[in-house]
Each structure stands twice: as C-alpha cells, then as structure tokens.
Amino acid sequence: MDRRHFLKITSTGAAATAATTASLPLFSAPKQQTGDDGLSDQQWRTLDAVLDHLFPSEAEAPGAKDVKAVHWLQHVLLDDETDEVHKQFLRAGVVQVDETSMELYQKPFVELQQDQHEAVLRNMEKGKQQGRAWLQEMIRYIFEALLSDPVYGGNPQAVGWKWLQHIPGFPRPPKEKRYFLL
Amino acid sequence: MSHDFDVCVIGSGAGGGPVAYALAEAGYSVVVLEKGPWFTEEDYYKDELACCIRNAYTPDLKEQSHVVETELDEGGWRRRETAQESSWNLWNGNVVGGSSNFMSGFFHRLKPVDFKQLSTFGPIEGANVTDWPISYADLEPYYTKVEHVVGVSGRVVDHLHQEPRSTPDFPYPPTAEHPISGLIDQACDKLGIHSVPMPRAILSKPDLGRKSCSYNGYCGSYGCATGAKGSSRAALLNHAVAGGRCKILPDSQVTRLQSDSSGRITAVEYRDRNDDIKHVDAAIYVVACQAVETSRLLLNSTGEKHPHGLANNSGQVGKNLLFAGGGAGSGRLRYAEFSTEEAQAMRQIGPFINRSIYDYYVIDDADFGEKQKGGTIDFVHLHPNPISRATRQMRGSDGLLWGKPLKRRLEQHFRESSYIKVEAFCDWLPVDDCFVSLDSKVRDKWNMPVAKARLGFHVRNLQVGWYLASKGAEVLKAMGAENVVSFASGSPPLNLMAGGCRFGDDPQSSVLNADCRAHDVDNLYITDGSFMPSAGSAPFTWTIYANAFRVADKLIERLGGNKLQHS
C-alpha cells in the first residue's frame, strides 16, 4: 500500500463511519482482516485485550479502547511505510502472549482473569525474549493513539489532551497535510 | 568561460542561505541544490507525529543512513547502523532551509577568547586545540548583520563576559517572557549570578516581510508557521528567490563533485527527484551540507588530483568533528508549592524562558583546577511534545509501569507541575577519535558509500559539562524546584554538529584557509559549521550564519564586487 492508497482508505473509512472516529479504516473487532495485517481474528482479540490491560478505561480517564489503540496498531501493520522487521516484531509479541498464557494457564489470553493477565504480561516482561521491548512498544503506540492530533484517527475529540490538560500547538494539521501526504 | 551559474551552493541551511542571499543581492546568479523537498509555511503544523516520531523531514533510513561508532567501556568501538537503530539518526532536517527550520533559535555569539583558545589557555593533552585564523573582530560585523537580516531578538545587559558589540543593542526587543524567567532572575540575584536574556532568532514584531512569533509553545523541532523563526528559508532564501537571481533545486541529491586535471571542480553531479543523473556547473562551488554530509561529499568526490577525496591531500577531511553540549539538568516546579496566582502564571503556555548564564564562560575556580575554558548555561522549558513526554513516564523503579499506576503517573506529570531544563555547553574538544569517514559496507540507494561517524570525546567535556550543569542546578534549587538533577554526558547532541573541515593557515593541519576556501581546490568554499576548528561554548547556528555572510563578502570581492552598486 502506498501513501495515496492509504489516503484513499482513510478517507473512505471516515465517510463510512461518518461519526466521531475520523479517519481509521473501520475495525469493528472481531472482523475479517486476516491476510492484510498478518494477524488472525483470534490474535486481534488477544492484542485488544493486552492493550486494554495495559491502559484500562476508567470513568474519568480514557483507556486504550477509548482512543482506538487497536485500530492504531492495525494501521501500523497495514502501512507500507512500516519496516517489515518491525511488523514481524509486533506480530511475534502477540504470538508470545498466547504462548505464555497457554504455558501458565493452559488457556488463551482472552479467556484469563485480570490477575492472570497481569501475571502473563509480567512474565513476558521478565523473560529472556523481547517481551519487555514489545510491551514498551505497545505502551508507546497507546500513547500515540492517546496524544497525537485527532486528525490521525486516535485521540477522538481530543479526549487524551483534555484528560491530561495538555494544550496543543497551533496551527494544527489539516487532513490534507498529514505527514504521509507531505 | 561561461557557466550555468556564477555560484553553485550545495545545501540550503544556515551555511548555504547567507551565500545565496548575499551573492544574489550583489547581482550574481546562484543555484542552490537541496536534497529535500521545498516546504513552505503552508506545510508546517504542530504535528508531533510529523516532526518527531515518523520523521517526515528527514530521509527514510532504509534508503539513506549512517554508521556511528561509540566507545565501549572495556575499550574498542561499538558499530551501529542507523537504519537499524534510528535513535542515532544523524539527519536533522533535509528540506529547503535545512535544519534551521527546526531550530529553537537559541542564539549565542562566540566570545573573543574562543578565537584564541590555544594561546590563552595552552595545549590540552589528547585534544587538538588551536587558535582560529581570524579574530572575533573579523566576525563581529557579521554577527551584527545576522541580527538585522535574519532577525535576532534580545536585550544587552552588562555581565562578566559580554562580548564587544558594534551596536548598542539588538534590533528587536526580546520575545515575550514566561513568568518563570522572573523566578530565575530572583534566584540568580540571591546567588550572586548574572542572569542574562537569551537572544533568539525569532521576530518579536512583524518585519523583514515576515510575521511576528505567535507564541503557541511549540518551537524547536517544529517548522514555523508564521515565518517568525529565522530559518535560512524564511529569512534568506525566500528573499533571494524573489529577487530573481537565485534558483533553488529541491529534491536534488548531490552525489559527487567532479574535478579536472588541475584539481578544480568542473561540475556537480546530482540526482533529481526522478533519480535521473544531472549536472550543473558554476564559477564557484560552495558546500554546506552540515558537517557529517559535507565531509562525506568531499570524501566521495575523488579525482585525478584528489585520489583520497576532494580537498583531502593532507588527510584532514572529516577530522575533528565537533558537537555542542556537555551537561544537562532539570527540575520540577510543583504547583502545590506555590500560591494559586503563581501556579496560574506558571501554567501559561507560549512565552519563552530565555535565560542564560555566562558567568562561567571562563572557569576561574581553584577547587576546579587551573583557569580554563568553561561555557554557557541555558534555561529552557521542557519540550512540550506529549507523546515523547508520556513515553518517558513508563519506567518504574521495578520494571515497566502500566495499568492504573501508569495513568496516575501521567496525571501527575502533565497536570501538577512545570518543568525547567538546564542545557550546558562546554567547549567540546576536538579529538582524534571524533571524525567522519566513508563506511566500507553500507551504501545509500544511489550506491554511494554512507558516512561513518566515530563519536569519541575528551574527558574534559564531562568535567566542564558537570561543573556547568551543577551551577544551573543550584539555580533551580534556589527557585524552589523539586527533583533537581544534573549530569554530564559524553553522548553528543546529534542535532548540533560542526567541524570536519577546519580552517587554518597551515594546509597540513587544516582543510580550508582563513576565507574558508579549500587549500587544495581554488573554486571550492565550505560555509556550514564544518570550518570550525573548535566548538566555542554555545550552539553554533549564529556563528555559522555570520561566517557564511563573511565568506559571501570574500566571494563577491573575488568575483569583481557588487554588480548592482552604481556610485
């Protein structure tokens, strides 16, 4: 997918949803996306649950679900500009989450309780593989979805900025001046 | 002999802009080759993804990268390819106007002592300290010219190391100041230190065909949407192009300077936006690609008379690479510790802190050792970038923070305090282990060897950096800041580079003569920071601008004077 194609998709996405979600391709999990982004429906559910655990929604403070962090990750995996090695690293982490879950609790991640979620992810963090680096990257992507300009599809209605009382700079980027169109 | 242009400038940043501006203004035809795109004010927004995360203003590292080598504690060098480790990215803004588009515009003149470091303080073991072939008096008129042409805002106050000036004050009053500046002044008064308004290359009122600063709080790392920031593009190239004698070729990557059997440059070979090979020729060639890329271009430009690279017959090209830095610190002003009124003032976004301390520009402190070169201390706001700030909060004392503890920490960080940073600039010493060469393995997408930068440093940088940073930290503490830390760092700030083609009188130990013309190549000049044989103790940009205007005058003289002056 090149930059123009990306624009086309994001525009269509905005038109299709026509509501608050701005410009991400519609990902109403679980939905058929297998093949494009390299993750199965099951893996998307796993990732969604990981993001929710890392950054849970609260009444007064938005979480990963509120800022569409899983859409953000899908974007990254669909984007041709993303390095293939990096994509493999992102996918491998999802695989590792379910492997660790099976190893510790003989169940996939999405079927575990909250304290078990914590145990799986802490196990990954302390492990020898790239678990810690992957978790850091997941949190960083949540922050992108939370705190980048809403024109990119995360941070809906500036919910992240408002929560943290962050004042953005102006002028803010219009749709046609997003970084991949410059 | 007829040429396409009188002067060909390679690189459109702070080194190239003044030459294009001055030569075009004197009636000469100029072409400027810039490897990046030509963005204008219409393309610059306060977009953290664009500037700082997806790096929209620098090349794709998969196609154009560098190699860096850092010293290992156990000895030897660790090799990194920036395509794999992008935190070592050496690109700083490859667009028309170069990285000056993205500077903060913290502007400092060098001081007379910087030009005669060797004769003032003597040699330093392990460092290639030298005097400059020119004096402060030679550069002073051009520092003043930059104040007026690029636009520098400030206010002269008396202090221990105030450099001589040919004008009493700046042409533009200081940019609007944040209430925190007053707290710094009070703390410095208490400590008996001179707190000095920091000059900025930002217009505090509309002039020069540009708008005033809009004070939106996002300056460094971002392109300026008003034109107030004195980038080479906004301040110089726009005017040069409007005058009709300067042509800019964006998306044009110069791959080689071709030279003839006499050693003179005959043409520039470049790739246009379609990757087609093109050539252009001129009477005079000016290279200003920023230190690492300037040295790389010369080293890649071998010829009959230049078997080891252009202007490199003494093996000096790439040597004595320099950076600006040395120490840093920070402190937190927690709103709860101040009155409601004061806290409200501190929350204000937009105006600048703009405070510097020059009292330790020369350190005369028996506890620290012999009288020696010190440096500049700047106080600045923490960068407002929210994604980067949040990312720094995820490290806990016992592993990563996530879940509700992470969210509480973010609330505390963003809502409850203001943060001040100290930036300390020592005289980053030129050493044998800090240099640019060509990498033997990695090539760019045009199959040209990429630059390899070895980034060794002298222990004196750490000592002086630590000394300065801790002086800054004392001020933060006296202001009532919490969590005050200060430290020295030998890790070079990759956005502030100079050296590699030092100027000097001896062709055996320098690349350029006092006019910044290559000793070996009659029609080659270098006007970015590469010429600097020592770093001074401040960021380089004002000095690069001033020296490029100085060299421009030499070029005009050489070409026969101002063609448009009828007197």
HADDOCK unambig.tbl for C-alpha pairs under 7 A between the chains (distance, minus, plus):
assign (segid A and resid 53 and name CA) (segid B and resid 403 and name CA) 6.29 0.50 0.50
assign (segid A and resid 54 and name CA) (segid B and resid 402 and name CA) 5.11 0.50 0.50
assign (segid A and resid 54 and name CA) (segid B and resid 403 and name CA) 4.76 0.50 0.50
assign (segid A and resid 55 and name CA) (segid B and resid 402 and name CA) 6.53 0.50 0.50
assign (segid A and resid 55 and name CA) (segid B and resid 403 and name CA) 4.86 0.50 0.50
assign (segid A and resid 56 and name CA) (segid B and resid 403 and name CA) 6.08 0.50 0.50
assign (segid A and resid 140 and name CA) (segid B and resid 391 and name CA) 5.93 0.50 0.50
assign (segid A and resid 143 and name CA) (segid B and resid 387 and name CA) 5.74 0.50 0.50
assign (segid A and resid 143 and name CA) (segid B and resid 390 and name CA) 6.84 0.50 0.50
assign (segid A and resid 144 and name CA) (segid B and resid 387 and name CA) 6.04 0.50 0.50
assign (segid A and resid 147 and name CA) (segid B and resid 386 and name CA) 6.29 0.50 0.50
assign (segid A and resid 147 and name CA) (segid B and resid 387 and name CA) 5.84 0.50 0.50
assign (segid A and resid 148 and name CA) (segid B and resid 48 and name CA) 6.77 0.50 0.50
assign (segid A and resid 148 and name CA) (segid B and resid 49 and name CA) 6.80 0.50 0.50
assign (segid A and resid 149 and name CA) (segid B and resid 47 and name CA) 6.83 0.50 0.50
assign (segid A and resid 164 and name CA) (segid B and resid 411 and name CA) 5.85 0.50 0.50
assign (segid A and resid 164 and name CA) (segid B and resid 414 and name CA) 5.74 0.50 0.50
assign (segid A and resid 164 and name CA) (segid B and resid 415 and name CA) 6.11 0.50 0.50
assign (segid A and resid 165 and name CA) (segid B and resid 415 and name CA) 6.21 0.50 0.50
assign (segid A and resid 169 and name CA) (segid B and resid 46 and name CA) 5.41 0.50 0.50
assign (segid A and resid 169 and name CA) (segid B and resid 216 and name CA) 5.41 0.50 0.50
assign (segid A and resid 169 and name CA) (segid B and resid 217 and name CA) 6.36 0.50 0.50
assign (segid A and resid 169 and name CA) (segid B and resid 218 and name CA) 5.86 0.50 0.50
assign (segid A and resid 170 and name CA) (segid B and resid 45 and name CA) 6.93 0.50 0.50
assign (segid A and resid 170 and name CA) (segid B and resid 46 and name CA) 5.81 0.50 0.50
assign (segid A and resid 170 and name CA) (segid B and resid 216 and name CA) 6.21 0.50 0.50
assign (segid A and resid 171 and name CA) (segid B and resid 45 and name CA) 5.47 0.50 0.50
assign (segid A and resid 171 and name CA) (segid B and resid 46 and name CA) 6.08 0.50 0.50
assign (segid A and resid 172 and name CA) (segid B and resid 45 and name CA) 5.40 0.50 0.50
assign (segid A and resid 172 and name CA) (segid B and resid 46 and name CA) 5.40 0.50 0.50
assign (segid A and resid 172 and name CA) (segid B and resid 47 and name CA) 6.71 0.50 0.50
assign (segid A and resid 173 and name CA) (segid B and resid 45 and name CA) 5.18 0.50 0.50
assign (segid A and resid 173 and name CA) (segid B and resid 46 and name CA) 6.70 0.50 0.50
assign (segid A and resid 173 and name CA) (segid B and resid 47 and name CA) 6.30 0.50 0.50
assign (segid A and resid 177 and name CA) (segid B and resid 43 and name CA) 6.73 0.50 0.50
assign (segid A and resid 179 and name CA) (segid B and resid 50 and name CA) 4.97 0.50 0.50
assign (segid A and resid 179 and name CA) (segid B and resid 56 and name CA) 6.01 0.50 0.50
